[in-house]
Amino acid sequence: MAFQPKTHEYTSTEGGNHYTFQTVLPSVWAKVEDKITDKGGKLLVSVAMPEMLDKVVVVPAGLKLDDFESWAELEEVTMAAYNFQRKGK
């Protein structure tokens, strides 16, 4: 069975903005997980957020941390993207 990326339309509750998430290949995700967690398995926020925006949030493309007007929306969107990638829903 070949990898078929899943997509998910997401609207933030904080800002009401629309995003599209897309899952990445398992081999890519394994490298991302290694990069965004410390040795104890704790999520490194300053590394994880840009990775989610780069790898999982596909629309709008090219988002950066400073494109968000509020920390609350940035945190909401990147964590939703992270959870979508991990669970596929």
PyRosetta script that sets phi, psi and omega in degrees:
from pyrosetta import init, pose_from_sequence

init()
pose = pose_from_sequence("MAFQPKTHEYTSTEGGNHYTFQTVLPSVWAKVEDKITDKGGKLLVSVAMPEMLDKVVVVPAGLKLDDFESWAELEEVTMAAYNFQRKGK")
pose.set_psi(1, 127.4)
pose.set_omega(1, -178.2)
pose.set_phi(2, -89.4)
pose.set_psi(2, 150.3)
pose.set_omega(2, 178.7)
pose.set_phi(3, -62.8)
pose.set_psi(3, 130.0)
pose.set_omega(3, 174.4)
pose.set_phi(4, -123.3)
pose.set_psi(4, 111.8)
pose.set_omega(4, -178.7)
pose.set_phi(5, -63.6)
pose.set_psi(5, 142.4)
pose.set_omega(5, 175.7)
pose.set_phi(6, -102.1)
pose.set_psi(6, 148.7)
pose.set_omega(6, 176.0)
pose.set_phi(7, -121.3)
pose.set_psi(7, 159.4)
pose.set_omega(7, -179.2)
pose.set_phi(8, -148.7)
pose.set_psi(8, 128.3)
pose.set_omega(8, 175.2)
pose.set_phi(9, -86.4)
pose.set_psi(9, 132.1)
pose.set_omega(9, -176.0)
pose.set_phi(10, -132.1)
pose.set_psi(10, 134.3)
pose.set_omega(10, 174.1)
pose.set_phi(11, -118.3)
pose.set_psi(11, 123.3)
pose.set_omega(11, -177.9)
pose.set_phi(12, -71.0)
pose.set_psi(12, 141.0)
pose.set_omega(12, 176.2)
pose.set_phi(13, -77.8)
pose.set_psi(13, -29.7)
pose.set_omega(13, -178.1)
pose.set_phi(14, -70.1)
pose.set_psi(14, -45.5)
pose.set_omega(14, -175.5)
pose.set_phi(15, -116.0)
pose.set_psi(15, -11.6)
pose.set_omega(15, -178.7)
pose.set_phi(16, 73.2)
pose.set_psi(16, 15.4)
pose.set_omega(16, -179.3)
pose.set_phi(17, -86.7)
pose.set_psi(17, 153.7)
pose.set_omega(17, -176.1)
pose.set_phi(18, -103.4)
pose.set_psi(18, 138.6)
pose.set_omega(18, -178.9)
pose.set_phi(19, -137.1)
pose.set_psi(19, 153.8)
pose.set_omega(19, 171.2)
pose.set_phi(20, -119.8)
pose.set_psi(20, 127.2)
pose.set_omega(20, 176.7)
pose.set_phi(21, -102.8)
pose.set_psi(21, 149.5)
pose.set_omega(21, 174.7)
pose.set_phi(22, -142.2)
pose.set_psi(22, 132.5)
pose.set_omega(22, 179.6)
pose.set_phi(23, -68.1)
pose.set_psi(23, 152.0)
pose.set_omega(23, 178.5)
pose.set_phi(24, -108.9)
pose.set_psi(24, 163.3)
pose.set_omega(24, 178.3)
pose.set_phi(25, -54.9)
pose.set_psi(25, 144.6)
pose.set_omega(25, 177.2)
pose.set_phi(26, -54.5)
pose.set_psi(26, -37.7)
pose.set_omega(26, 179.6)
pose.set_phi(27, -65.5)
pose.set_psi(27, -36.2)
pose.set_omega(27, 176.7)
pose.set_phi(28, -69.5)
pose.set_psi(28, -44.1)
pose.set_omega(28, -177.5)
pose.set_phi(29, -64.6)
pose.set_psi(29, -36.4)
pose.set_omega(29, 178.4)
pose.set_phi(30, -59.5)
pose.set_psi(30, -42.7)
pose.set_omega(30, 178.2)
pose.set_phi(31, -67.3)
pose.set_psi(31, -38.8)
pose.set_omega(31, 178.1)
pose.set_phi(32, -63.0)
pose.set_psi(32, -47.0)
pose.set_omega(32, 179.5)
pose.set_phi(33, -57.6)
pose.set_psi(33, -43.1)
pose.set_omega(33, 178.2)
pose.set_phi(34, -61.4)
pose.set_psi(34, -37.8)
pose.set_omega(34, -176.7)
pose.set_phi(35, -74.4)
pose.set_psi(35, -35.8)
pose.set_omega(35, -170.3)
pose.set_phi(36, -96.2)
pose.set_psi(36, 1.0)
pose.set_omega(36, 178.3)
pose.set_phi(37, -122.0)
pose.set_psi(37, 149.3)
pose.set_omega(37, 177.1)
pose.set_phi(38, -84.3)
pose.set_psi(38, -176.8)
pose.set_omega(38, -176.9)
pose.set_phi(39, -63.0)
pose.set_psi(39, -24.2)
pose.set_omega(39, 178.5)
pose.set_phi(40, -90.2)
pose.set_psi(40, 1.2)
pose.set_omega(40, 179.4)
pose.set_phi(41, 88.1)
pose.set_psi(41, 5.9)
pose.set_omega(41, -179.4)
pose.set_phi(42, -79.9)
pose.set_psi(42, 136.4)
pose.set_omega(42, -179.8)
pose.set_phi(43, -67.6)
pose.set_psi(43, 130.0)
pose.set_omega(43, 177.0)
pose.set_phi(44, -94.3)
pose.set_psi(44, 100.0)
pose.set_omega(44, -172.3)
pose.set_phi(45, -56.9)
pose.set_psi(45, -43.9)
pose.set_omega(45, -176.3)
pose.set_phi(46, -67.4)
pose.set_psi(46, -18.5)
pose.set_omega(46, 176.8)
pose.set_phi(47, -98.2)
pose.set_psi(47, -40.0)
pose.set_omega(47, -175.7)
pose.set_phi(48, -66.9)
pose.set_psi(48, -43.1)
pose.set_omega(48, -176.8)
pose.set_phi(49, -59.3)
pose.set_psi(49, -50.8)
pose.set_omega(49, 178.2)
pose.set_phi(50, -63.1)
pose.set_psi(50, -33.6)
pose.set_omega(50, 178.3)
pose.set_phi(51, -64.9)
pose.set_psi(51, -41.1)
pose.set_omega(51, 178.4)
pose.set_phi(52, -64.4)
pose.set_psi(52, -42.5)
pose.set_omega(52, 180.0)
pose.set_phi(53, -65.6)
pose.set_psi(53, -34.6)
pose.set_omega(53, -178.2)
pose.set_phi(54, -79.9)
pose.set_psi(54, -42.5)
pose.set_omega(54, -170.9)
pose.set_phi(55, -98.1)
pose.set_psi(55, -34.5)
pose.set_omega(55, -171.3)
pose.set_phi(56, -106.9)
pose.set_psi(56, -39.6)
pose.set_omega(56, 178.9)
pose.set_phi(57, -81.9)
pose.set_psi(57, 110.9)
pose.set_omega(57, -176.1)
pose.set_phi(58, -102.8)
pose.set_psi(58, -20.2)
pose.set_omega(58, 175.9)
pose.set_phi(59, -138.4)
pose.set_psi(59, 124.1)
pose.set_omega(59, -6.1)
pose.set_phi(60, -71.0)
pose.set_psi(60, 144.0)
pose.set_omega(60, -177.8)
pose.set_phi(61, -78.4)
pose.set_psi(61, 151.3)
pose.set_omega(61, 173.0)
pose.set_phi(62, 76.4)
pose.set_psi(62, 19.2)
pose.set_omega(62, 179.5)
pose.set_phi(63, -64.8)
pose.set_psi(63, 144.0)
pose.set_omega(63, 175.0)
pose.set_phi(64, -120.6)
pose.set_psi(64, 163.8)
pose.set_omega(64, -179.5)
pose.set_phi(65, -54.7)
pose.set_psi(65, -42.3)
pose.set_omega(65, -174.9)
pose.set_phi(66, -78.6)
pose.set_psi(66, 0.4)
pose.set_omega(66, 174.7)
pose.set_phi(67, -76.9)
pose.set_psi(67, -14.8)
pose.set_omega(67, -178.1)
pose.set_phi(68, -88.8)
pose.set_psi(68, 139.0)
pose.set_omega(68, 179.4)
pose.set_phi(69, -76.2)
pose.set_psi(69, -25.6)
pose.set_omega(69, -178.6)
pose.set_phi(70, -137.4)
pose.set_psi(70, 149.2)
pose.set_omega(70, 175.1)
pose.set_phi(71, -61.4)
pose.set_psi(71, -38.4)
pose.set_omega(71, -176.9)
pose.set_phi(72, -58.5)
pose.set_psi(72, -45.5)
pose.set_omega(72, -179.9)
pose.set_phi(73, -70.1)
pose.set_psi(73, -40.8)
pose.set_omega(73, 177.2)
pose.set_phi(74, -56.9)
pose.set_psi(74, -48.7)
pose.set_omega(74, -179.8)
pose.set_phi(75, -64.1)
pose.set_psi(75, -43.8)
pose.set_omega(75, -179.7)
pose.set_phi(76, -59.7)
pose.set_psi(76, -49.8)
pose.set_omega(76, -175.7)
pose.set_phi(77, -67.5)
pose.set_psi(77, -45.5)
pose.set_omega(77, -177.5)
pose.set_phi(78, -68.7)
pose.set_psi(78, -35.3)
pose.set_omega(78, 177.5)
pose.set_phi(79, -72.1)
pose.set_psi(79, -35.4)
pose.set_omega(79, 176.0)
pose.set_phi(80, -64.8)
pose.set_psi(80, -40.5)
pose.set_omega(80, 177.9)
pose.set_phi(81, -64.3)
pose.set_psi(81, -42.9)
pose.set_omega(81, 178.3)
pose.set_phi(82, -60.4)
pose.set_psi(82, -48.1)
pose.set_omega(82, -179.4)
pose.set_phi(83, -65.2)
pose.set_psi(83, -38.5)
pose.set_omega(83, 177.2)
pose.set_phi(84, -62.3)
pose.set_psi(84, -45.6)
pose.set_omega(84, 179.8)
pose.set_phi(85, -61.9)
pose.set_psi(85, -42.1)
pose.set_omega(85, -177.5)
pose.set_phi(86, -70.7)
pose.set_psi(86, -37.9)
pose.set_omega(86, -174.2)
pose.set_phi(87, -105.3)
pose.set_psi(87, -17.3)
pose.set_omega(87, 179.9)
pose.set_phi(88, 72.2)
pose.set_psi(88, 18.8)
pose.set_omega(88, 178.2)
pose.set_phi(89, -154.9)
pose.dump_pdb("model.pdb")
